[in-house]
Amino acid sequence: MSVVQEARVGIFWVIETRAGPTLLTASCPLAEAEPYGDCLTFGSGHYQVWRNWRSSRELEAAARAVVREYEYEEWPRGRVVFGRATQRFVLYTDRKLMDAENIERIRECFQLPFDRVSVEGDSHYRSTEVILGHPRG
């Protein structure tokens, strides 16, 4: 299996808990991604995943408390998609997460090949909350 096939597409947030910044993700392997225009993407959106997490025990308690207290768009977030024509991953993210450490953490979590990732800001991903450090989890 190639490195690209092992990679994942999906959505993410960085939230602040008592333990510090935490990376939350929902994703699927590239082989299970859904077509969306010229891209392959994770089928669920930020709103849907956040709403589902509010009533599940999937997250650890501190993260679940944040999800229940805040709306999905308040924390820095983004999405990873795969461009079929370019054979590259695009990491769309809130500008608050565009520093090297956050990008590397997200890239590692989604198992993205280092040389096949583009990082872009997106006007949809503008948050009100501030992350005090770099993400864990």
C-alpha positions as CSV (number, residue, x, y, z in Angstrom):
1,M,0.0,0.0,0.0
2,S,1.4,3.4,-0.9
3,V,1.9,6.3,1.5
4,V,-0.9,8.2,-0.2
5,Q,-3.4,5.3,0.2
6,E,-2.6,5.1,4.0
7,A,-3.4,8.8,4.4
8,R,-6.7,10.1,5.7
9,V,-9.0,12.9,4.9
10,G,-11.3,14.6,7.4
11,I,-12.0,17.5,9.7
12,F,-10.3,18.8,12.8
13,W,-10.4,21.4,15.6
14,V,-7.9,22.5,18.1
15,I,-9.6,23.2,21.4
16,E,-8.4,24.4,24.8
17,T,-9.1,22.1,27.8
18,R,-7.7,22.2,31.4
19,A,-4.9,19.9,30.2
20,G,-4.0,22.4,27.4
21,P,-4.6,22.5,23.6
22,T,-6.1,19.3,22.1
23,L,-6.4,18.2,18.5
24,L,-9.8,16.7,17.8
25,T,-10.3,14.9,14.5
26,A,-12.9,12.9,12.5
27,S,-11.6,11.2,9.4
28,C,-11.6,8.3,7.1
29,P,-8.9,6.5,5.0
30,L,-8.5,7.9,1.5
31,A,-10.0,4.6,0.1
32,E,-13.3,5.4,1.9
33,A,-13.4,9.1,1.0
34,E,-16.4,10.6,-0.9
35,P,-16.0,12.5,-4.2
36,Y,-16.7,16.2,-4.0
37,G,-16.0,18.0,-7.3
38,D,-12.4,17.3,-8.2
39,C,-11.6,16.2,-4.6
40,L,-12.0,13.3,-2.3
41,T,-13.2,14.3,1.2
42,F,-14.7,13.1,4.5
43,G,-18.4,13.0,4.2
44,S,-19.5,14.6,7.5
45,G,-19.2,18.3,8.2
46,H,-18.1,20.2,11.2
47,Y,-21.6,20.9,12.5
48,Q,-22.7,17.3,12.2
49,V,-19.7,15.8,13.9
50,W,-19.7,18.4,16.7
51,R,-23.4,17.8,17.3
52,N,-22.9,14.0,17.5
53,W,-20.0,14.4,19.9
54,R,-22.2,16.3,22.3
55,S,-24.3,13.2,22.9
56,S,-21.7,10.5,22.7
57,R,-18.9,9.2,24.9
58,E,-16.4,9.1,22.1
59,L,-14.3,12.0,23.4
60,E,-12.6,12.0,26.8
61,A,-14.4,14.0,29.5
62,A,-12.5,17.3,29.2
63,A,-12.9,17.5,25.5
64,R,-16.6,16.5,25.7
65,A,-17.2,19.3,28.2
66,V,-15.8,21.8,25.7
67,V,-17.9,20.4,22.9
68,R,-21.0,20.7,25.1
69,E,-20.2,24.3,26.2
70,Y,-19.2,25.8,22.8
71,E,-20.5,25.9,19.3
72,Y,-18.5,24.2,16.6
73,E,-17.3,27.3,14.9
74,E,-15.9,29.0,18.0
75,W,-12.6,26.9,18.0
76,P,-10.0,27.0,15.2
77,R,-10.8,24.2,12.7
78,G,-10.1,23.0,9.2
79,R,-10.4,20.2,6.7
80,V,-8.1,17.9,4.8
81,V,-9.1,16.9,1.2
82,F,-7.3,15.1,-1.6
83,G,-7.1,16.7,-5.0
84,R,-7.6,13.9,-7.6
85,A,-6.1,15.9,-10.5
86,T,-3.1,17.1,-8.6
87,Q,-2.6,14.0,-6.5
88,R,-2.0,16.3,-3.5
89,F,-3.6,16.8,-0.1
90,V,-4.9,20.3,0.7
91,L,-5.1,21.3,4.4
92,Y,-7.6,24.1,4.7
93,T,-7.4,25.7,8.1
94,D,-8.1,28.7,10.3
95,R,-5.1,31.1,10.1
96,K,-4.7,30.7,13.9
97,L,-3.4,27.1,13.2
98,M,-1.0,28.0,10.3
99,D,2.2,27.9,12.4
100,A,4.7,25.1,11.7
101,E,4.0,23.1,14.9
102,N,0.2,22.9,14.4
103,I,0.6,22.1,10.7
104,E,3.0,19.3,11.5
105,R,0.8,17.8,14.2
106,I,-2.2,17.8,11.9
107,R,-0.1,16.4,9.0
108,E,1.1,13.5,11.3
109,C,-2.4,12.8,12.6
110,F,-3.8,12.4,9.1
111,Q,-0.7,10.5,8.0
112,L,-0.1,13.0,5.1
113,P,3.0,12.6,3.0
114,F,5.2,15.6,3.8
115,D,5.9,16.4,0.1
116,R,2.3,16.2,-1.0
117,V,0.5,18.7,1.2
118,S,-0.5,22.3,0.5
119,V,-1.7,24.5,3.3
120,E,-4.4,27.1,2.6
121,G,-6.4,29.5,4.7
122,D,-10.2,29.4,4.2
123,S,-12.7,32.2,5.0
124,H,-15.1,29.5,6.4
125,Y,-12.6,28.7,9.1
126,R,-12.5,31.8,11.3
127,S,-12.8,31.2,15.0
128,T,-13.4,33.4,18.1
129,E,-11.5,31.3,20.7
130,V,-7.7,31.6,21.2
131,I,-5.4,28.6,21.6
132,L,-2.7,29.3,24.2
133,G,-0.2,26.7,23.2
134,H,0.3,23.9,20.7
135,P,-2.1,21.0,20.4
136,R,-1.9,17.6,22.1
137,G,-3.8,14.5,21.4
